[in-house]
Amino acid sequence: MSSATLRPVRRPWPRWVPILFWSVLGCLTVVLVGFMLTVTMGAVHGVEFSPLVFERRSYSFYELPLIGIQVTATRHEDVSTAVETFITTSKFITPPPPGSKEIWHIIVGSNGPRLQRKGDASILMQYFNAQDSKTTHRWVKWSEDHPQLAKVFWPAVQQLAKHELYVFVPELFDLTKQHTDPVVLQAALNAEVVKRLLFITRRLQEREAHAEALTVIADALAIDPTNQELLRAQSTSRAAAPPAAAPQAKSPAAGAKK
């Protein structure tokens, strides 16, 4: 018997085997590349502030680069300073009623390899972060030394912050240097807050955002229920807003009591 007759016959691989191999390898490559891009370019993180509860928290999650689809749950961590804690525990601001919609404004944030960008809320944080020493926060000390002034001051700051009017917050802090009588400071703060709320109302009306404008007007009327400019703006937005979107305005009597 010749050696040729003893040589085993090599059967060729089925055609689907190499196709499957390269398909699996291609999928794994795509997954690996996608994972690396997501980790290196899809990281989103930053710090945000809630004007309703005066808390500061960090946030972080991953999203698919370019597409912007979030692929991990958002992680939060409370990073409030002694200032926020002092203001809330001293009850200088009124907490929102249970079930209220949360509001968070960006202090600083970054998306992937982009540099950190500051939001308007960072303006208020500069005051919160101000310290006269390593252990003394400037506005905690001021509030402790002037509790009657603090009672009227921090609610005014909260009003502007709620409507993202942080660019006008420094003017409120300047008023504390000009007035030492709580009644006089209250009047000055009210005038400034109403002025700025009227400003944002007009901007909203220019954009035909009358439902949002009515919400701002309601807050302003709670401070100054007889303000004729506010009442005219309210009539304008009531006429233009859809009936279902128009919130009920607070009565002058209710605003005066508040």
C-alpha positions in Angstrom: 0.0 0.0 0.0 1.5 3.3 -1.0 1.9 6.3 1.4 -0.4 8.3 -0.8 -3.3 6.0 0.0 -2.6 6.4 3.8 -2.5 10.3 3.9 -5.7 11.6 5.7 -8.0 13.6 3.7 -8.3 17.3 4.9 -11.8 18.5 4.7 -12.3 22.2 4.1 -13.9 24.4 6.7 -17.5 25.2 6.1 -18.0 28.5 4.5 -19.9 29.9 7.4 -17.0 29.4 9.9 -14.7 32.2 8.7 -17.7 34.5 8.1 -18.7 33.9 11.7 -15.2 34.4 13.0 -14.6 37.7 11.3 -18.1 38.9 12.2 -17.5 38.2 15.9 -14.1 39.8 15.7 -15.6 42.9 14.0 -18.3 43.2 16.6 -15.8 42.9 19.5 -13.6 45.6 17.8 -16.6 47.9 17.5 -17.6 47.3 21.1 -14.0 47.9 22.3 -13.6 51.1 20.3 -17.0 52.3 21.4 -16.2 51.6 25.1 -12.8 53.4 24.8 -14.4 56.4 23.1 -17.2 56.5 25.7 -14.8 56.4 28.7 -12.4 59.0 27.2 -14.8 61.3 25.4 -18.2 60.6 26.9 -17.7 61.6 30.5 -20.1 64.3 31.7 -19.6 65.8 35.1 -20.0 69.0 37.0 -21.6 70.7 40.0 -25.1 72.2 40.2 -27.1 74.3 42.7 -30.8 74.2 43.7 -32.3 77.6 44.5 -35.3 76.0 46.1 -33.5 74.1 48.8 -30.1 75.9 48.7 -28.1 72.7 48.1 -25.1 72.1 46.0 -24.4 68.7 44.5 -22.0 67.1 42.0 -23.3 65.0 39.0 -21.6 62.5 36.7 -22.6 60.1 34.0 -21.4 58.7 30.6 -23.0 59.3 27.2 -22.2 58.1 23.7 -19.9 60.7 22.0 -21.4 62.7 19.2 -24.8 61.0 19.6 -25.3 62.3 23.2 -27.3 59.3 24.4 -26.8 58.7 28.1 -25.6 55.1 28.8 -25.1 55.1 32.6 -27.2 56.3 35.5 -26.5 59.8 36.9 -24.5 59.8 40.1 -25.0 62.6 42.6 -23.1 63.6 45.7 -24.0 66.4 48.1 -21.2 69.0 48.1 -23.0 71.8 50.0 -20.8 74.1 52.0 -21.3 75.5 55.5 -23.1 78.5 54.0 -25.9 76.6 52.4 -26.3 74.4 55.5 -26.4 77.5 57.7 -29.0 79.3 55.6 -31.3 76.3 55.5 -31.0 75.2 59.1 -31.5 78.8 60.3 -34.7 78.9 58.2 -33.8 82.0 56.3 -35.4 80.6 53.2 -38.8 78.9 52.8 -38.5 75.3 51.5 -40.7 74.2 48.7 -43.9 72.3 49.4 -43.7 68.5 49.2 -43.9 67.2 45.6 -42.6 70.4 44.0 -40.6 70.0 40.8 -36.9 70.1 41.4 -34.8 73.0 40.0 -31.0 72.7 39.5 -28.8 75.2 37.8 -25.3 74.5 36.5 -22.4 76.0 38.5 -19.7 74.4 36.4 -19.7 71.4 34.0 -17.7 69.6 31.4 -18.6 67.3 28.6 -15.9 64.8 27.5 -12.6 66.5 26.6 -14.1 70.0 26.6 -12.9 72.4 29.2 -15.1 73.2 32.2 -17.6 75.9 31.5 -19.2 78.0 34.2 -22.9 78.6 34.5 -24.5 81.8 35.9 -25.1 80.1 39.3 -21.3 80.3 39.8 -21.8 84.0 40.5 -23.7 83.3 43.7 -21.3 80.5 44.6 -18.5 83.1 44.7 -20.2 84.7 47.6 -20.9 81.4 49.3 -17.2 80.5 49.0 -16.0 83.8 50.3 -14.0 83.3 53.6 -12.4 85.8 56.0 -10.3 83.0 57.4 -9.9 79.2 57.0 -12.8 78.7 59.5 -15.0 81.7 58.9 -17.4 82.0 56.0 -18.0 85.7 55.4 -21.8 85.5 54.8 -22.3 83.1 57.7 -20.6 85.6 60.0 -22.7 88.4 58.5 -25.9 86.5 59.0 -25.0 85.6 62.6 -24.2 89.2 63.3 -27.3 90.6 61.6 -30.0 88.0 61.9 -32.9 90.5 61.2 -31.2 91.6 58.0 -30.5 88.0 57.0 -34.2 87.2 57.4 -35.1 89.6 54.6 -32.0 89.3 52.6 -31.8 85.6 51.8 -35.4 85.2 50.5 -34.6 88.0 48.0 -31.5 86.2 46.8 -33.6 83.0 46.5 -36.2 84.9 44.3 -33.6 86.0 41.8 -31.9 82.6 41.8 -35.2 80.7 41.2 -35.5 82.6 37.9 -31.8 82.2 37.0 -31.2 85.9 37.4 -27.8 85.3 39.0 -26.2 88.2 37.1 -28.2 90.6 39.3 -27.4 88.9 42.6 -24.3 91.1 43.3 -26.6 94.1 43.4 -28.5 92.6 46.3 -25.3 91.9 48.2 -24.3 95.6 47.6 -27.5 96.7 49.3 -26.5 95.0 52.5 -23.6 97.5 52.7 -25.9 100.5 52.2 -28.7 99.7 54.7 -28.5 98.5 58.3 -32.2 98.8 59.1 -34.2 95.7 58.3 -37.3 97.6 57.1 -35.3 99.9 54.8 -33.3 96.9 53.5 -36.5 95.0 52.9 -37.9 97.9 50.8 -34.7 98.2 48.8 -34.6 94.5 48.2 -38.2 94.3 47.1 -37.8 97.1 44.7 -34.7 95.5 43.2 -36.2 92.0 42.9 -39.5 93.3 41.3 -37.4 95.4 38.9 -35.5 92.3 37.8 -38.6 90.0 37.6 -40.3 92.6 35.4 -37.2 92.6 33.2 -37.3 88.8 32.7 -41.1 89.0 32.2 -40.7 91.3 29.3 -38.0 89.1 27.8 -40.4 86.1 28.1 -43.2 88.0 26.5 -41.0 89.0 23.6 -40.5 85.3 23.0 -44.2 84.6 23.3 -43.5 82.5 26.4 -46.6 83.9 28.2 -47.2 80.9 30.5 -43.7 81.3 31.9 -44.2 85.0 32.1 -47.3 84.6 34.2 -45.4 82.5 36.7 -42.7 85.2 37.1 -45.4 87.9 37.4 -47.2 85.9 40.1 -43.9 85.9 42.2 -43.4 89.6 41.6 -47.0 90.5 42.5 -46.6 88.6 45.8 -44.0 91.2 46.6 -45.7 94.3 45.1 -49.4 93.5 44.4 -50.2 97.1 43.3 -47.4 97.5 40.8 -49.1 98.8 37.7 -46.4 97.7 35.2 -46.8 94.1 36.6 -50.6 94.3 36.3 -50.4 95.5 32.7 -47.9 92.7 31.9 -50.2 90.2 33.6 -53.2 91.3 31.5 -51.1 91.0 28.3 -49.9 87.5 29.0 -53.3 86.3 30.2 -54.8 87.4 26.9 -52.1 85.7 24.9 -51.5 82.5 26.9 -53.6 79.4 26.3 -56.3 79.1 29.0 -54.9 75.9 30.4 -51.4 77.3 30.6 -52.3 80.5 32.5 -51.8 79.9 36.3 -54.1 81.5 38.8 -52.6 84.8 40.0 -52.3 85.4 43.7 -54.7 87.9 45.1 -53.3 91.3 46.3 -54.5 90.4 49.8 -52.5 87.1 49.7 -49.5 88.9 48.4 -49.6 91.5 51.0 -49.8 88.9 53.8 -46.8 87.1 52.4 
